[in-house]
Structures are given as structure tokens and as C-alpha cells.
Amino acid sequence: MKLKTLKDLYEDEGSGFGWDNGETIYRELKAEAIKWVKSYPIRNVETQTEGNIREGVIEFIKYFFNLTEEDLK
């Protein structure tokens, strides 16, 4: 089973979300995700584990919200 992204869930009519105003919700959530990625705290001193977790969170957000490098400019 493939991990679904927010766009997949929005476009999947059988998802059961029943978004009446889905396009607006999708755009607002994506905009919020862009803010998260851009402002995710980067510490000057971090352990390798903390760095890996931070990078993992950022990569998940980018994947789930279908963020491109163009979105993050």
C-alpha cells in the first residue's frame, strides 16, 4: 500500500473526507506546511539523532503536502 499524500486524499472521492470546500482547505493546509518547513527551528548545536529527526520531519512534510522546491522559494 502506498502512503497517501494530502493531494491523494483530496482527489480520492472514496476517501470519506467529504470536503465541501476541499480546494480551499487543500491550499490553506499546503500554505501552512510551507511556513512550517521554512521556519522549522535549526539549532547551531544538535546531535546527529536530532539532526536526523529534524530532516525526517521536514522530508515527511514536503512529501505529504506535495511541496516542490518552487513552493519553498
Distance bins in CASP14 RR format, pairs under 12 A and 6 or more apart:
PFRMAT RR
TARGET T0000
AUTHOR 0000-0000-0000
RMODE 2
METHOD distances of the structure
MODEL  1
1 8 0 0 0 0 0 1 0 0 0 0 0
2 8 0 0 0 0 1 0 0 0 0 0 0
2 12 0 0 0 0 0 1 0 0 0 0 0
2 63 0 0 0 0 0 1 0 0 0 0 0
3 9 0 0 0 0 0 1 0 0 0 0 0
3 60 0 0 0 0 1 0 0 0 0 0 0
3 63 1 0 0 1 0 0 0 0 0 0 0
3 64 0 0 0 0 1 0 0 0 0 0 0
4 10 0 0 0 0 1 0 0 0 0 0 0
4 11 0 0 0 0 1 0 0 0 0 0 0
4 12 1 0 0 1 0 0 0 0 0 0 0
4 14 0 0 0 0 0 1 0 0 0 0 0
4 15 0 0 0 0 1 0 0 0 0 0 0
4 17 0 0 0 0 0 1 0 0 0 0 0
4 63 0 0 0 0 0 1 0 0 0 0 0
4 64 0 0 0 0 1 0 0 0 0 0 0
4 65 0 0 0 0 0 1 0 0 0 0 0
4 66 0 0 0 0 0 1 0 0 0 0 0
5 11 0 0 0 0 1 0 0 0 0 0 0
5 12 0 0 0 0 0 1 0 0 0 0 0
5 15 0 0 0 0 0 1 0 0 0 0 0
5 26 0 0 0 0 0 1 0 0 0 0 0
5 29 0 0 0 0 0 1 0 0 0 0 0
5 30 0 0 0 0 0 1 0 0 0 0 0
5 33 0 0 0 0 0 1 0 0 0 0 0
5 60 0 0 0 0 0 1 0 0 0 0 0
5 61 0 0 0 0 0 1 0 0 0 0 0
5 62 0 0 0 0 1 0 0 0 0 0 0
5 63 1 0 0 1 0 0 0 0 0 0 0
5 64 1 0 1 0 0 0 0 0 0 0 0
5 65 1 0 0 1 0 0 0 0 0 0 0
5 66 1 0 1 0 0 0 0 0 0 0 0
5 67 0 0 0 0 1 0 0 0 0 0 0
6 12 0 0 0 0 0 1 0 0 0 0 0
6 15 0 0 0 0 0 1 0 0 0 0 0
6 17 0 0 0 0 0 1 0 0 0 0 0
6 19 0 0 0 0 0 1 0 0 0 0 0
6 22 0 0 0 0 0 1 0 0 0 0 0
6 25 0 0 0 0 1 0 0 0 0 0 0
6 26 1 0 0 1 0 0 0 0 0 0 0
6 27 0 0 0 0 0 1 0 0 0 0 0
6 28 0 0 0 0 0 1 0 0 0 0 0
6 29 1 0 0 1 0 0 0 0 0 0 0
6 30 1 0 0 1 0 0 0 0 0 0 0
6 31 0 0 0 0 0 1 0 0 0 0 0
6 32 0 0 0 0 0 1 0 0 0 0 0
6 33 0 0 0 0 1 0 0 0 0 0 0
6 60 0 0 0 0 0 1 0 0 0 0 0
6 61 0 0 0 0 0 1 0 0 0 0 0
6 62 0 0 0 0 0 1 0 0 0 0 0
6 63 0 0 0 0 1 0 0 0 0 0 0
6 64 1 0 1 0 0 0 0 0 0 0 0
6 65 1 0 1 0 0 0 0 0 0 0 0
6 66 1 0 0 1 0 0 0 0 0 0 0
6 67 0 0 0 0 0 1 0 0 0 0 0
7 15 0 0 0 0 0 1 0 0 0 0 0
7 22 0 0 0 0 0 1 0 0 0 0 0
7 23 0 0 0 0 0 1 0 0 0 0 0
7 25 0 0 0 0 0 1 0 0 0 0 0
7 26 1 0 0 1 0 0 0 0 0 0 0
7 27 0 0 0 0 0 1 0 0 0 0 0
7 29 0 0 0 0 0 1 0 0 0 0 0
7 30 0 0 0 0 1 0 0 0 0 0 0
7 33 0 0 0 0 0 1 0 0 0 0 0
7 63 0 0 0 0 0 1 0 0 0 0 0
7 64 0 0 0 0 1 0 0 0 0 0 0
7 65 0 0 0 0 1 0 0 0 0 0 0
7 66 1 0 1 0 0 0 0 0 0 0 0
7 67 0 0 0 0 0 1 0 0 0 0 0
7 68 0 0 0 0 0 1 0 0 0 0 0
8 14 0 0 0 0 0 1 0 0 0 0 0
8 15 0 0 0 0 1 0 0 0 0 0 0
8 17 0 0 0 0 0 1 0 0 0 0 0
8 26 0 0 0 0 0 1 0 0 0 0 0
8 63 0 0 0 0 0 1 0 0 0 0 0
8 64 0 0 0 0 1 0 0 0 0 0 0
8 65 0 0 0 0 0 1 0 0 0 0 0
8 66 0 0 0 0 1 0 0 0 0 0 0
9 15 1 0 1 0 0 0 0 0 0 0 0
9 16 0 0 0 0 1 0 0 0 0 0 0
9 17 1 0 0 1 0 0 0 0 0 0 0
9 18 0 0 0 0 0 1 0 0 0 0 0
9 19 0 0 0 0 1 0 0 0 0 0 0
9 22 0 0 0 0 0 1 0 0 0 0 0
9 25 0 0 0 0 0 1 0 0 0 0 0
9 26 0 0 0 0 1 0 0 0 0 0 0
9 29 0 0 0 0 0 1 0 0 0 0 0
9 64 0 0 0 0 1 0 0 0 0 0 0
9 65 0 0 0 0 0 1 0 0 0 0 0
9 66 0 0 0 0 0 1 0 0 0 0 0
10 16 0 0 0 0 0 1 0 0 0 0 0
10 17 1 0 0 1 0 0 0 0 0 0 0
10 18 0 0 0 0 1 0 0 0 0 0 0
10 19 1 0 0 1 0 0 0 0 0 0 0
10 21 0 0 0 0 0 1 0 0 0 0 0
10 22 1 0 0 1 0 0 0 0 0 0 0
10 23 1 0 0 1 0 0 0 0 0 0 0
10 24 0 0 0 0 0 1 0 0 0 0 0
10 25 1 0 0 1 0 0 0 0 0 0 0
10 26 1 0 1 0 0 0 0 0 0 0 0
10 27 0 0 0 0 0 1 0 0 0 0 0
10 28 0 0 0 0 0 1 0 0 0 0 0
10 29 0 0 0 0 1 0 0 0 0 0 0
10 30 0 0 0 0 1 0 0 0 0 0 0
10 64 0 0 0 0 0 1 0 0 0 0 0
10 65 0 0 0 0 0 1 0 0 0 0 0
10 66 0 0 0 0 1 0 0 0 0 0 0
11 17 0 0 0 0 0 1 0 0 0 0 0
11 19 0 0 0 0 0 1 0 0 0 0 0
11 22 0 0 0 0 0 1 0 0 0 0 0
11 23 0 0 0 0 0 1 0 0 0 0 0
11 26 0 0 0 0 1 0 0 0 0 0 0
11 66 0 0 0 0 0 1 0 0 0 0 0
12 18 0 0 0 0 0 1 0 0 0 0 0
12 19 0 0 0 0 0 1 0 0 0 0 0
13 19 0 0 0 0 0 1 0 0 0 0 0
13 22 0 0 0 0 0 1 0 0 0 0 0
15 22 0 0 0 0 0 1 0 0 0 0 0
17 25 0 0 0 0 1 0 0 0 0 0 0
17 26 0 0 0 0 0 1 0 0 0 0 0
17 29 0 0 0 0 0 1 0 0 0 0 0
18 25 0 0 0 0 0 1 0 0 0 0 0
19 25 1 0 1 0 0 0 0 0 0 0 0
19 26 1 0 0 1 0 0 0 0 0 0 0
19 27 0 0 0 0 0 1 0 0 0 0 0
19 28 0 0 0 0 0 1 0 0 0 0 0
19 29 0 0 0 0 0 1 0 0 0 0 0
21 27 0 0 0 0 0 1 0 0 0 0 0
21 28 0 0 0 0 1 0 0 0 0 0 0
21 29 0 0 0 0 0 1 0 0 0 0 0
22 28 0 0 0 0 1 0 0 0 0 0 0
22 29 0 0 0 0 1 0 0 0 0 0 0
22 30 0 0 0 0 0 1 0 0 0 0 0
23 29 0 0 0 0 0 1 0 0 0 0 0
23 30 0 0 0 0 0 1 0 0 0 0 0
24 30 0 0 0 0 0 1 0 0 0 0 0
24 31 0 0 0 0 0 1 0 0 0 0 0
25 31 0 0 0 0 0 1 0 0 0 0 0
25 32 0 0 0 0 0 1 0 0 0 0 0
26 32 0 0 0 0 0 1 0 0 0 0 0
26 33 0 0 0 0 0 1 0 0 0 0 0
26 64 0 0 0 0 0 1 0 0 0 0 0
26 65 0 0 0 0 1 0 0 0 0 0 0
26 66 0 0 0 0 1 0 0 0 0 0 0
27 33 0 0 0 0 0 1 0 0 0 0 0
27 34 0 0 0 0 0 1 0 0 0 0 0
27 65 0 0 0 0 0 1 0 0 0 0 0
27 66 0 0 0 0 0 1 0 0 0 0 0
27 71 0 0 0 0 0 1 0 0 0 0 0
28 34 0 0 0 0 0 1 0 0 0 0 0
28 35 0 0 0 0 0 1 0 0 0 0 0
28 65 0 0 0 0 0 1 0 0 0 0 0
29 35 0 0 0 0 0 1 0 0 0 0 0
29 36 0 0 0 0 0 1 0 0 0 0 0
29 61 0 0 0 0 0 1 0 0 0 0 0
29 64 0 0 0 0 1 0 0 0 0 0 0
29 65 1 0 0 1 0 0 0 0 0 0 0
29 66 0 0 0 0 0 1 0 0 0 0 0
29 67 0 0 0 0 0 1 0 0 0 0 0
30 36 0 0 0 0 0 1 0 0 0 0 0
30 37 0 0 0 0 0 1 0 0 0 0 0
30 61 0 0 0 0 0 1 0 0 0 0 0
30 62 0 0 0 0 0 1 0 0 0 0 0
30 64 0 0 0 0 1 0 0 0 0 0 0
30 65 1 0 1 0 0 0 0 0 0 0 0
30 66 1 0 0 1 0 0 0 0 0 0 0
30 67 1 0 0 1 0 0 0 0 0 0 0
30 68 0 0 0 0 0 1 0 0 0 0 0
30 71 1 0 0 1 0 0 0 0 0 0 0
30 72 0 0 0 0 0 1 0 0 0 0 0
31 37 0 0 0 0 0 1 0 0 0 0 0
31 38 0 0 0 0 0 1 0 0 0 0 0
31 65 0 0 0 0 1 0 0 0 0 0 0
31 67 0 0 0 0 0 1 0 0 0 0 0
31 71 0 0 0 0 1 0 0 0 0 0 0
31 72 0 0 0 0 0 1 0 0 0 0 0
32 38 0 0 0 0 0 1 0 0 0 0 0
32 39 0 0 0 0 0 1 0 0 0 0 0
32 61 0 0 0 0 1 0 0 0 0 0 0
32 64 0 0 0 0 0 1 0 0 0 0 0
32 65 0 0 0 0 1 0 0 0 0 0 0
32 67 0 0 0 0 0 1 0 0 0 0 0
33 39 0 0 0 0 0 1 0 0 0 0 0
33 40 0 0 0 0 0 1 0 0 0 0 0
33 57 0 0 0 0 0 1 0 0 0 0 0
33 58 0 0 0 0 0 1 0 0 0 0 0
33 60 0 0 0 0 0 1 0 0 0 0 0
33 61 1 0 1 0 0 0 0 0 0 0 0
33 62 0 0 0 0 1 0 0 0 0 0 0
33 63 0 0 0 0 0 1 0 0 0 0 0
33 64 1 0 0 1 0 0 0 0 0 0 0
33 65 1 1 0 0 0 0 0 0 0 0 0
33 66 0 0 0 0 1 0 0 0 0 0 0
33 67 1 0 0 1 0 0 0 0 0 0 0
33 68 0 0 0 0 0 1 0 0 0 0 0
33 71 0 0 0 0 1 0 0 0 0 0 0
33 72 0 0 0 0 1 0 0 0 0 0 0
34 40 0 0 0 0 0 1 0 0 0 0 0
34 58 0 0 0 0 0 1 0 0 0 0 0
34 61 0 0 0 0 1 0 0 0 0 0 0
34 62 0 0 0 0 1 0 0 0 0 0 0
34 65 1 0 0 1 0 0 0 0 0 0 0
34 66 0 0 0 0 0 1 0 0 0 0 0
34 67 1 0 0 1 0 0 0 0 0 0 0
34 68 0 0 0 0 0 1 0 0 0 0 0
34 69 0 0 0 0 0 1 0 0 0 0 0
34 70 0 0 0 0 0 1 0 0 0 0 0
34 71 1 0 1 0 0 0 0 0 0 0 0
34 72 1 0 0 1 0 0 0 0 0 0 0
34 73 0 0 0 0 1 0 0 0 0 0 0
35 61 0 0 0 0 0 1 0 0 0 0 0
35 65 0 0 0 0 0 1 0 0 0 0 0
35 67 0 0 0 0 0 1 0 0 0 0 0
35 71 0 0 0 0 0 1 0 0 0 0 0
35 72 0 0 0 0 0 1 0 0 0 0 0
36 54 0 0 0 0 0 1 0 0 0 0 0
36 57 0 0 0 0 1 0 0 0 0 0 0
36 58 0 0 0 0 1 0 0 0 0 0 0
36 60 0 0 0 0 0 1 0 0 0 0 0
36 61 1 0 1 0 0 0 0 0 0 0 0
36 62 0 0 0 0 1 0 0 0 0 0 0
36 64 0 0 0 0 0 1 0 0 0 0 0
36 65 0 0 0 0 1 0 0 0 0 0 0
36 67 0 0 0 0 1 0 0 0 0 0 0
36 71 0 0 0 0 0 1 0 0 0 0 0
36 72 0 0 0 0 0 1 0 0 0 0 0
37 54 0 0 0 0 0 1 0 0 0 0 0
37 55 0 0 0 0 0 1 0 0 0 0 0
37 56 0 0 0 0 0 1 0 0 0 0 0
37 57 0 0 0 0 1 0 0 0 0 0 0
37 58 1 0 1 0 0 0 0 0 0 0 0
37 59 0 0 0 0 1 0 0 0 0 0 0
37 60 0 0 0 0 0 1 0 0 0 0 0
37 61 1 0 1 0 0 0 0 0 0 0 0
37 62 1 0 0 1 0 0 0 0 0 0 0
37 63 0 0 0 0 0 1 0 0 0 0 0
37 64 0 0 0 0 0 1 0 0 0 0 0
37 65 0 0 0 0 1 0 0 0 0 0 0
37 67 1 0 0 1 0 0 0 0 0 0 0
37 68 0 0 0 0 0 1 0 0 0 0 0
37 69 0 0 0 0 0 1 0 0 0 0 0
37 71 0 0 0 0 1 0 0 0 0 0 0
37 72 1 0 0 1 0 0 0 0 0 0 0
37 73 0 0 0 0 0 1 0 0 0 0 0
38 58 0 0 0 0 0 1 0 0 0 0 0
38 61 0 0 0 0 0 1 0 0 0 0 0
38 62 0 0 0 0 0 1 0 0 0 0 0
38 67 0 0 0 0 0 1 0 0 0 0 0
38 71 0 0 0 0 1 0 0 0 0 0 0
38 72 1 0 0 1 0 0 0 0 0 0 0
38 73 0 0 0 0 1 0 0 0 0 0 0
39 58 0 0 0 0 0 1 0 0 0 0 0
39 61 0 0 0 0 0 1 0 0 0 0 0
39 72 0 0 0 0 0 1 0 0 0 0 0
40 51 0 0 0 0 0 1 0 0 0 0 0
40 53 0 0 0 0 0 1 0 0 0 0 0
40 54 1 0 0 1 0 0 0 0 0 0 0
40 55 0 0 0 0 1 0 0 0 0 0 0
40 56 0 0 0 0 0 1 0 0 0 0 0
40 57 1 0 0 1 0 0 0 0 0 0 0
40 58 1 0 1 0 0 0 0 0 0 0 0
40 59 0 0 0 0 0 1 0 0 0 0 0
40 60 0 0 0 0 0 1 0 0 0 0 0
40 61 0 0 0 0 1 0 0 0 0 0 0
40 62 0 0 0 0 0 1 0 0 0 0 0
40 72 0 0 0 0 0 1 0 0 0 0 0
41 50 0 0 0 0 0 1 0 0 0 0 0
41 51 0 0 0 0 0 1 0 0 0 0 0
41 53 0 0 0 0 0 1 0 0 0 0 0
41 54 0 0 0 0 1 0 0 0 0 0 0
41 57 0 0 0 0 0 1 0 0 0 0 0
41 58 0 0 0 0 0 1 0 0 0 0 0
42 50 0 0 0 0 0 1 0 0 0 0 0
42 51 0 0 0 0 1 0 0 0 0 0 0
42 54 1 0 0 1 0 0 0 0 0 0 0
42 55 0 0 0 0 0 1 0 0 0 0 0
42 57 0 0 0 0 0 1 0 0 0 0 0
42 58 0 0 0 0 1 0 0 0 0 0 0
43 50 1 0 0 1 0 0 0 0 0 0 0
43 51 0 0 0 0 1 0 0 0 0 0 0
43 53 0 0 0 0 0 1 0 0 0 0 0
43 54 0 0 0 0 1 0 0 0 0 0 0
44 50 0 0 0 0 0 1 0 0 0 0 0
44 51 0 0 0 0 0 1 0 0 0 0 0
45 51 0 0 0 0 0 1 0 0 0 0 0
46 52 0 0 0 0 1 0 0 0 0 0 0
46 53 0 0 0 0 1 0 0 0 0 0 0
46 54 1 0 0 1 0 0 0 0 0 0 0
46 55 0 0 0 0 0 1 0 0 0 0 0
47 53 0 0 0 0 1 0 0 0 0 0 0
47 54 0 0 0 0 0 1 0 0 0 0 0
48 54 0 0 0 0 0 1 0 0 0 0 0
48 55 0 0 0 0 0 1 0 0 0 0 0
49 55 0 0 0 0 0 1 0 0 0 0 0
49 56 0 0 0 0 0 1 0 0 0 0 0
50 56 0 0 0 0 0 1 0 0 0 0 0
50 57 0 0 0 0 0 1 0 0 0 0 0
51 57 0 0 0 0 1 0 0 0 0 0 0
51 58 0 0 0 0 1 0 0 0 0 0 0
51 59 0 0 0 0 0 1 0 0 0 0 0
52 58 0 0 0 0 0 1 0 0 0 0 0
52 59 0 0 0 0 0 1 0 0 0 0 0
53 59 0 0 0 0 0 1 0 0 0 0 0
53 60 0 0 0 0 0 1 0 0 0 0 0
54 60 0 0 0 0 0 1 0 0 0 0 0
54 61 0 0 0 0 0 1 0 0 0 0 0
55 61 0 0 0 0 0 1 0 0 0 0 0
55 62 0 0 0 0 0 1 0 0 0 0 0
56 62 0 0 0 0 1 0 0 0 0 0 0
56 63 0 0 0 0 1 0 0 0 0 0 0
56 64 0 0 0 0 0 1 0 0 0 0 0
57 63 0 0 0 0 0 1 0 0 0 0 0
57 64 0 0 0 0 0 1 0 0 0 0 0
58 64 0 0 0 0 0 1 0 0 0 0 0
58 65 0 0 0 0 0 1 0 0 0 0 0
58 67 0 0 0 0 1 0 0 0 0 0 0
58 72 0 0 0 0 0 1 0 0 0 0 0
59 65 0 0 0 0 0 1 0 0 0 0 0
59 67 0 0 0 0 0 1 0 0 0 0 0
60 67 0 0 0 0 0 1 0 0 0 0 0
61 67 1 0 0 1 0 0 0 0 0 0 0
61 71 0 0 0 0 0 1 0 0 0 0 0
61 72 0 0 0 0 0 1 0 0 0 0 0
62 68 0 0 0 0 1 0 0 0 0 0 0
62 69 0 0 0 0 1 0 0 0 0 0 0
62 71 0 0 0 0 1 0 0 0 0 0 0
62 72 0 0 0 0 1 0 0 0 0 0 0
65 71 0 0 0 0 1 0 0 0 0 0 0
65 72 0 0 0 0 0 1 0 0 0 0 0
66 72 0 0 0 0 0 1 0 0 0 0 0
67 73 0 0 0 0 0 1 0 0 0 0 0
END
